[in-house]
Amino acid sequence: MSLTASLDASTVTVTPGEETTLPLQILNSGRTVEEYHFEVVGTCAAWSAMEPAVLSLYPGDSGTVSLVMRPPREATVLAGESTFGIRVMPTGDRSDTVVPEGRVTVLPFTETTAELVPRGSNGSRSGRHQFAVDNRGNTPVTVRLGAQPGTEQARVVFAASELRIEPGHAEFAKLRVRPAKRMWRGTPVTHAFQVFAAPQPPEGEEAPAPVLVDGSYQQDPILPRWLPRALLTAALLLLVLVGLWYALLRPAVKSAAREAVTPEAVRSAAAADKSKAPEEGEPGGAGSGGGDSAGAGTGGGSASPTPSPGPSASGGSGGGGDAASGAPTSAQARVQDAVGGGPNTGTALQVPAGHTFQLTDIVVQNPQGDAGTVTVTAGEDTRVLSLGLENFRDSDYHFVTPILVPAGGKVTMTIDCRRVGKPVGAPAPSRCSSSMFLGGTMRTDSAG
């Protein structure tokens, strides 16, 4: 072999970002002039070079070339020890190639950066952020996380107190900013704070300065600013609706109710009066008196029955003399009826044989406020009154010309219940209930 190559040192230590030179001695022990080429092999080949790259030697001469190592200060150049070699190749005889070897140690370095995502947050109860820490060094690093609040009005809480980050990687830590006091309403308040990432150095090395990042949290009120206005608007709208009801709708409902009830009551009373007049044979008698009383009864509903006139009160009419010679007589009946069960009839008075009853006064009462119809008949199915229960509570009728009920005839009251009323301050009844009081004179018929 005509080539000898040797390194001045078998090991070398390099610092990322700096340049290191290692000499290589070359001896041409051959008999001819030779040109040598050099090639670095190993993990350091990407950032190493030979200077000069080509060397020519005469026989018996020796020369020196340098291995220049320039490791970049990047995370791709990992800290630690590795082997390398320098391939020395003669131009004339390739088989005479030699590869001296050595070991290189890359020193570690620490470099970290950090970012707060997002930089500012807002909320009524808390703000949420992520703290991103990037390891740009060439060795794994453990960073301690913490915060420095700008004021005592907010507190920063990390989900994890430490992060271990591999070279060339980034890790994220979640954090929340909580206000010291809740704010129900008012102007939003901004709280400034700082978070830091402090790398932990290897034993025996000085700790690098922590990385500080500024952030802010805007505390919003719990109750939105538009809520009081919305509540005030809703209250005003409610007052307007109530005013419209009392001013417009309620009077209209009352008026419609009166218009629906009063004409029906008047027509039913007039029909009852007309049906009695032909049967008695006296025009303008009982029908006229009953019609006037019916109008008074349905229009206002007297609070108590009107006192029946005595015998002398009816003496001015055509039948007054007969009425005066009879005995004053009164009777009453109370009838109950269930809804949907058909009409129910009660008898107030039955005229005994040899007598004639002169009916002059009728008082009907509907104390429960039931709804339905009430019919008063006298004699052979002579309809005296036909009323709607819902149109009155108390109603009285007085006839100037008495209604004659012959011997054996009955005065009855029939109820057909449609709806049971609800008395105020009393239990709800199960059936309709109405009563009738009648007055007149019982006359003895003459034998002839």
KEDO-665286 format. One line per field, with one value per residue (C-alpha): residue in one letter; x, y, z; residue number from 1. Coordinates in Angstrom, 3 decimals. Example, Ala and Ser with C-alpha at 12.3 -4.5 7.8 and 13.67 -1.06 7.14 Angstrom:
residuo = (A,S)
xx = (12.300,13.670)
yy = (-4.500,-1.060)
zz = (7.800,7.140)
num = (1,2)
% end
This chain:
residuo = (M,S,L,T,A,S,L,D,A,S,T,V,T,V,T,P,G,E,E,T,T,L,P,L,Q,I,L,N,S,G,R,T,V,E,E,Y,H,F,E,V,V,G,T,C,A,A,W,S,A,M,E,P,A,V,L,S,L,Y,P,G,D,S,G,T,V,S,L,V,M,R,P,P,R,E,A,T,V,L,A,G,E,S,T,F,G,I,R,V,M,P,T,G,D,R,S,D,T,V,V,P,E,G,R,V,T,V,L,P,F,T,E,T,T,A,E,L,V,P,R,G,S,N,G,S,R,S,G,R,H,Q,F,A,V,D,N,R,G,N,T,P,V,T,V,R,L,G,A,Q,P,G,T,E,Q,A,R,V,V,F,A,A,S,E,L,R,I,E,P,G,H,A,E,F,A,K,L,R,V,R,P,A,K,R,M,W,R,G,T,P,V,T,H,A,F,Q,V,F,A,A,P,Q,P,P,E,G,E,E,A,P,A,P,V,L,V,D,G,S,Y,Q,Q,D,P,I,L,P,R,W,L,P,R,A,L,L,T,A,A,L,L,L,L,V,L,V,G,L,W,Y,A,L,L,R,P,A,V,K,S,A,A,R,E,A,V,T,P,E,A,V,R,S,A,A,A,A,D,K,S,K,A,P,E,E,G,E,P,G,G,A,G,S,G,G,G,D,S,A,G,A,G,T,G,G,G,S,A,S,P,T,P,S,P,G,P,S,A,S,G,G,S,G,G,G,G,D,A,A,S,G,A,P,T,S,A,Q,A,R,V,Q,D,A,V,G,G,G,P,N,T,G,T,A,L,Q,V,P,A,G,H,T,F,Q,L,T,D,I,V,V,Q,N,P,Q,G,D,A,G,T,V,T,V,T,A,G,E,D,T,R,V,L,S,L,G,L,E,N,F,R,D,S,D,Y,H,F,V,T,P,I,L,V,P,A,G,G,K,V,T,M,T,I,D,C,R,R,V,G,K,P,V,G,A,P,A,P,S,R,C,S,S,S,M,F,L,G,G,T,M,R,T,D,S,A,G)
xx = (0.000,1.404,-1.042,-1.102,-3.813,-4.287,-6.308,-4.652,-7.387,-9.857,-12.570,-13.881,-16.518,-18.567,-20.951,-24.027,-23.637,-19.849,-17.012,-14.504,-11.445,-9.782,-6.433,-5.836,-2.237,-1.596,1.697,2.466,4.809,4.513,6.869,4.680,2.988,-0.533,-3.680,-6.029,-9.788,-11.636,-15.202,-16.797,-19.131,-21.420,-24.138,-21.926,-21.421,-24.303,-22.556,-18.825,-16.340,-12.672,-10.357,-8.794,-10.975,-8.043,-4.377,-1.381,1.807,5.145,6.532,7.657,5.949,3.243,0.521,-2.264,-5.970,-8.574,-11.999,-14.165,-17.393,-20.105,-23.179,-26.168,-27.995,-31.140,-33.266,-32.334,-28.780,-29.458,-27.140,-24.968,-22.044,-21.724,-18.997,-17.673,-15.089,-13.005,-12.646,-9.225,-9.255,-6.117,-6.835,-4.446,-5.253,-8.756,-8.005,-5.546,-8.405,-8.213,-10.912,-9.637,-12.473,-13.260,-16.055,-17.825,-19.873,-22.535,-23.118,-26.749,-28.414,-31.832,-34.079,-37.826,-40.510,-44.129,-47.394,-50.811,-53.780,-55.873,-54.075,-57.331,-60.568,-63.889,-66.774,-68.947,-67.515,-64.083,-61.801,-60.175,-56.714,-54.058,-50.369,-48.218,-44.540,-42.081,-38.739,-36.229,-33.257,-31.494,-32.354,-35.623,-36.681,-39.104,-40.754,-42.572,-45.731,-46.967,-48.693,-48.203,-51.593,-51.486,-54.079,-55.658,-59.025,-58.295,-56.660,-54.964,-55.294,-53.332,-54.623,-50.999,-48.127,-45.320,-44.700,-42.007,-41.184,-39.028,-36.604,-38.366,-41.836,-44.468,-46.884,-50.080,-51.318,-54.895,-55.523,-58.516,-58.720,-61.304,-62.416,-62.239,-65.816,-68.878,-70.228,-74.001,-74.341,-72.307,-69.446,-67.050,-63.698,-60.392,-57.846,-54.229,-51.972,-48.686,-47.929,-44.428,-42.638,-39.452,-37.153,-35.502,-31.731,-29.625,-27.813,-24.881,-26.019,-27.465,-31.205,-32.206,-34.524,-38.244,-40.321,-43.002,-46.195,-48.802,-52.551,-55.847,-59.307,-62.425,-64.990,-68.517,-71.562,-73.749,-76.956,-76.851,-77.220,-80.430,-82.291,-83.626,-84.938,-86.597,-88.293,-89.484,-90.863,-92.685,-94.228,-95.422,-96.889,-98.752,-100.198,-101.335,-103.070,-104.835,-105.955,-107.318,-109.243,-110.937,-111.471,-112.688,-113.113,-114.805,-117.628,-118.198,-118.563,-121.020,-123.057,-123.209,-124.389,-127.190,-128.274,-128.378,-130.431,-132.863,-134.773,-135.355,-136.741,-139.092,-140.385,-141.030,-142.949,-145.043,-145.885,-147.035,-149.307,-150.890,-151.611,-153.578,-155.806,-158.033,-158.606,-159.943,-162.084,-161.105,-158.967,-156.165,-156.541,-153.958,-151.756,-151.219,-150.467,-148.142,-146.300,-145.516,-144.344,-142.239,-140.461,-139.650,-138.544,-136.138,-134.716,-133.410,-134.286,-135.822,-133.856,-137.008,-140.576,-142.925,-145.742,-148.956,-151.871,-154.742,-158.320,-159.105,-156.270,-157.937,-161.423,-161.428,-161.289,-164.084,-163.670,-163.001,-166.288,-165.756,-162.233,-163.340,-165.841,-163.154,-160.542,-156.941,-154.807,-151.068,-148.938,-145.387,-143.432,-139.731,-138.566,-135.136,-133.911,-130.680,-128.861,-129.861,-132.590,-135.595,-137.905,-139.205,-142.602,-143.830,-147.403,-147.864,-151.692,-154.652,-158.106,-160.609,-164.087,-166.690,-164.093,-162.353,-158.908,-158.184,-154.413,-153.153,-149.488,-146.505,-142.915,-140.266,-136.719,-133.493,-131.064,-128.262,-128.093,-128.967,-129.479,-132.474,-136.218,-138.993,-142.674,-145.680,-149.038,-152.517,-155.627,-155.771,-152.247,-152.661,-149.143,-148.872,-145.109,-142.198,-138.828,-135.140,-133.490,-130.306,-132.289,-133.212,-132.583,-135.844,-138.827,-142.422,-145.591,-148.931,-152.080,-154.752,-157.285,-156.988,-156.268,-159.114,-158.222,-161.365,-162.057,-159.618,-157.123,-153.481,-150.868,-147.530,-143.905,-141.760,-137.937,-135.730,-132.101,-129.290,-126.502,-126.214,-125.184,-122.358,-123.408,-120.763,-119.162,-121.074,-120.388,-121.290,-124.754,-125.490,-128.939,-130.846,-133.214,-135.959,-138.955,-142.302,-144.652,-148.170,-151.009,-154.664,-158.171,-160.056,-163.722,-166.617,-168.767,-172.538,-174.866,-177.104)
yy = (0.000,3.361,5.561,6.366,8.602,9.386,11.851,14.037,13.108,10.243,12.224,15.735,17.859,20.372,23.120,23.811,27.094,27.061,25.740,23.021,21.829,18.400,17.865,14.749,13.692,12.101,10.258,9.140,6.191,5.183,5.764,8.067,11.409,10.834,12.959,12.265,12.981,13.076,12.167,12.457,9.623,9.373,11.504,14.565,14.443,16.916,19.652,18.695,19.345,18.663,21.583,21.330,18.827,17.551,17.042,16.070,14.567,13.511,10.147,10.200,13.516,14.119,16.756,17.909,18.500,19.659,18.228,21.307,20.679,23.354,21.903,24.305,25.454,23.527,20.805,18.496,18.137,16.030,16.196,13.139,11.062,9.443,7.956,9.341,8.436,10.152,8.205,8.991,7.887,7.961,8.899,6.377,3.239,3.115,-0.092,1.771,3.723,4.133,5.329,6.715,6.870,9.021,10.004,13.341,14.636,17.313,19.462,20.110,23.489,24.673,27.054,27.377,29.681,30.082,31.509,32.139,31.099,33.220,36.219,37.690,36.052,37.158,35.678,36.256,33.399,32.563,32.831,29.877,29.812,27.360,27.889,26.480,25.774,24.885,23.115,24.388,22.881,19.594,17.783,16.931,19.617,19.864,23.236,24.486,26.511,29.409,32.767,36.261,38.014,41.729,42.336,40.417,40.466,37.393,34.016,31.831,28.046,25.554,22.072,20.754,22.323,20.869,19.801,17.494,18.351,16.432,18.310,19.951,19.424,21.630,20.836,22.604,23.319,24.418,27.250,29.192,32.720,33.106,36.451,36.868,38.261,37.841,40.888,40.807,43.973,46.977,47.741,44.880,44.865,43.775,41.819,41.632,38.693,36.993,33.298,31.833,28.650,28.014,25.307,23.016,22.785,19.615,19.183,21.527,23.973,27.417,27.741,29.760,32.695,31.812,32.711,35.331,35.854,38.566,37.906,39.543,38.454,40.620,39.933,40.456,41.020,37.968,39.871,41.311,45.035,44.707,42.717,45.704,47.366,44.153,43.707,47.327,46.974,43.762,45.437,48.422,46.110,44.172,47.406,48.474,45.128,45.341,48.887,47.814,44.996,47.238,50.098,48.229,44.479,44.080,46.637,45.022,41.583,42.926,44.710,41.582,39.560,42.020,42.114,38.315,37.936,40.849,40.512,36.807,37.479,40.193,38.041,35.030,37.172,38.813,35.408,34.155,37.184,36.817,33.122,33.907,36.713,34.670,31.903,34.348,36.167,39.620,41.681,43.671,41.973,39.559,39.836,43.528,43.197,40.266,41.976,45.019,42.922,40.726,43.715,44.936,41.502,40.719,44.213,44.534,41.411,42.565,41.673,40.487,39.611,42.572,42.398,41.003,43.422,42.732,42.134,45.854,46.525,44.557,45.709,48.277,45.715,43.705,40.729,42.702,41.872,38.145,38.386,40.277,37.590,34.831,33.821,34.994,31.960,31.443,28.447,27.623,24.929,24.053,21.958,20.393,18.924,17.290,18.132,15.819,14.036,15.702,18.310,17.959,19.310,20.324,21.252,24.353,24.310,22.095,23.757,21.741,20.859,23.618,26.390,28.627,30.039,33.600,33.853,37.429,37.202,34.980,35.206,32.907,32.556,31.140,31.419,29.319,31.183,28.021,27.975,26.402,27.073,27.430,27.166,28.026,26.521,26.983,24.874,22.702,23.296,27.071,28.450,31.461,32.089,30.718,32.131,31.478,30.709,32.503,35.774,36.301,35.460,36.870,37.966,38.837,39.179,40.815,40.519,43.261,40.790,37.533,34.254,31.846,28.265,26.047,23.247,20.352,22.549,22.769,25.472,23.810,24.768,22.798,23.078,21.870,22.213,22.859,23.988,24.002,27.366,28.034,30.046,32.403,31.163,27.850,24.280,23.584,21.919,18.875,19.886,22.988,24.311,26.938,27.924,29.623,31.518,32.339,34.343,34.974,34.261,31.011,31.682,29.346,28.660,29.380,26.334,27.776)
zz = (0.000,-1.091,0.961,4.655,6.275,9.964,12.045,14.625,17.132,17.107,18.903,18.434,20.185,18.223,19.277,17.130,15.329,15.561,13.371,14.405,12.433,12.654,10.706,8.558,7.647,4.183,3.145,-0.424,-0.025,-3.649,-6.611,-8.662,-8.210,-6.877,-6.598,-3.688,-3.314,0.035,1.079,4.565,5.566,8.608,10.218,10.179,6.399,5.828,7.735,7.217,4.383,3.520,2.818,0.343,-1.462,-3.633,-2.683,-4.969,-3.507,-4.963,-3.988,-0.374,0.395,2.996,3.316,5.595,4.869,7.363,8.260,8.872,10.853,10.879,12.691,12.380,15.488,14.627,16.129,13.246,14.638,17.701,20.658,21.329,20.041,16.600,14.382,11.114,8.484,5.804,2.589,0.930,-2.737,-4.972,-8.567,-10.074,-8.040,-6.570,-4.754,-2.527,-0.805,2.989,5.492,8.801,11.421,14.449,16.831,17.034,19.986,19.366,22.424,23.467,23.350,24.567,22.686,23.255,21.909,23.021,21.707,23.290,21.145,21.072,22.476,23.871,25.061,26.515,28.510,31.556,33.639,32.164,29.152,27.383,25.783,24.585,25.394,22.564,23.473,20.675,21.365,18.830,20.651,19.888,23.106,24.883,27.347,30.241,30.692,33.759,33.091,35.177,35.096,36.416,36.640,35.959,38.703,41.544,39.774,37.600,38.128,35.494,35.842,33.694,32.924,33.304,35.232,33.033,29.450,28.043,24.451,21.996,19.704,16.788,18.269,19.906,22.733,23.801,27.319,27.988,30.409,31.718,33.077,35.852,37.310,41.089,41.267,39.115,37.331,36.833,34.799,33.687,31.316,30.325,32.182,30.604,32.731,31.491,32.437,31.529,31.096,30.958,29.975,32.010,30.508,33.064,32.294,32.665,35.942,36.345,33.684,34.132,33.625,30.558,30.906,30.818,27.794,28.629,26.615,27.231,27.120,28.004,29.144,28.809,31.532,30.216,32.453,33.105,32.280,28.748,28.353,26.325,29.032,31.107,27.972,26.853,30.238,30.241,26.723,27.668,30.747,28.698,26.066,28.765,30.189,26.717,26.153,29.534,28.758,25.372,27.028,29.579,27.131,24.050,24.263,27.655,26.995,23.600,25.203,27.798,25.133,22.984,25.985,26.741,23.115,22.976,26.213,26.479,23.178,23.768,27.245,25.970,23.115,25.375,27.897,25.152,23.634,27.039,27.536,24.102,24.703,27.899,26.555,24.132,26.685,29.286,26.750,28.009,25.579,27.115,30.535,31.888,28.797,29.352,33.033,32.566,29.763,31.899,34.797,32.560,31.161,34.642,35.837,33.026,32.714,36.232,38.192,41.492,44.595,46.436,45.366,45.054,47.645,46.135,46.143,48.544,47.527,47.501,45.071,42.276,42.953,40.185,37.358,35.821,38.126,41.296,43.011,42.663,43.908,46.999,47.933,47.826,50.380,49.866,48.925,48.333,47.411,46.418,44.637,44.299,41.345,40.684,37.419,36.262,33.027,30.167,32.089,30.443,31.968,35.519,36.732,40.166,41.237,43.384,43.703,42.726,42.839,44.910,43.606,43.703,43.639,41.165,41.815,40.686,40.043,40.427,41.480,40.508,41.797,40.262,41.644,40.174,43.147,41.600,38.293,36.309,32.533,30.831,30.556,33.117,32.178,34.404,33.387,34.870,34.289,31.171,29.883,29.727,29.496,31.750,31.603,29.547,30.602,30.159,33.502,32.509,32.116,35.766,39.407,40.884,38.798,39.815,37.738,38.752,36.713,36.777,35.388,37.366,35.575,36.352,37.213,37.367,39.817,39.390,37.575,38.602,38.696,37.810,37.144,34.670,34.460,31.607,32.819,30.339,32.690,36.474,37.925,40.369,43.428,44.831,48.057,48.102,46.912,43.298,43.104,40.987,39.695,38.627,41.289,40.946,43.062,42.456,44.787,43.645,45.193,44.494,45.861,46.103,45.123,45.914,42.872,43.228,43.240,40.436)
num = (1,2,3,4,5,6,7,8,9,10,11,12,13,14,15,16,17,18,19,20,21,22,23,24,25,26,27,28,29,30,31,32,33,34,35,36,37,38,39,40,41,42,43,44,45,46,47,48,49,50,51,52,53,54,55,56,57,58,59,60,61,62,63,64,65,66,67,68,69,70,71,72,73,74,75,76,77,78,79,80,81,82,83,84,85,86,87,88,89,90,91,92,93,94,95,96,97,98,99,100,101,102,103,104,105,106,107,108,109,110,111,112,113,114,115,116,117,118,119,120,121,122,123,124,125,126,127,128,129,130,131,132,133,134,135,136,137,138,139,140,141,142,143,144,145,146,147,148,149,150,151,152,153,154,155,156,157,158,159,160,161,162,163,164,165,166,167,168,169,170,171,172,173,174,175,176,177,178,179,180,181,182,183,184,185,186,187,188,189,190,191,192,193,194,195,196,197,198,199,200,201,202,203,204,205,206,207,208,209,210,211,212,213,214,215,216,217,218,219,220,221,222,223,224,225,226,227,228,229,230,231,232,233,234,235,236,237,238,239,240,241,242,243,244,245,246,247,248,249,250,251,252,253,254,255,256,257,258,259,260,261,262,263,264,265,266,267,268,269,270,271,272,273,274,275,276,277,278,279,280,281,282,283,284,285,286,287,288,289,290,291,292,293,294,295,296,297,298,299,300,301,302,303,304,305,306,307,308,309,310,311,312,313,314,315,316,317,318,319,320,321,322,323,324,325,326,327,328,329,330,331,332,333,334,335,336,337,338,339,340,341,342,343,344,345,346,347,348,349,350,351,352,353,354,355,356,357,358,359,360,361,362,363,364,365,366,367,368,369,370,371,372,373,374,375,376,377,378,379,380,381,382,383,384,385,386,387,388,389,390,391,392,393,394,395,396,397,398,399,400,401,402,403,404,405,406,407,408,409,410,411,412,413,414,415,416,417,418,419,420,421,422,423,424,425,426,427,428,429,430,431,432,433,434,435,436,437,438,439,440,441,442,443,444,445,446,447,448)
% end
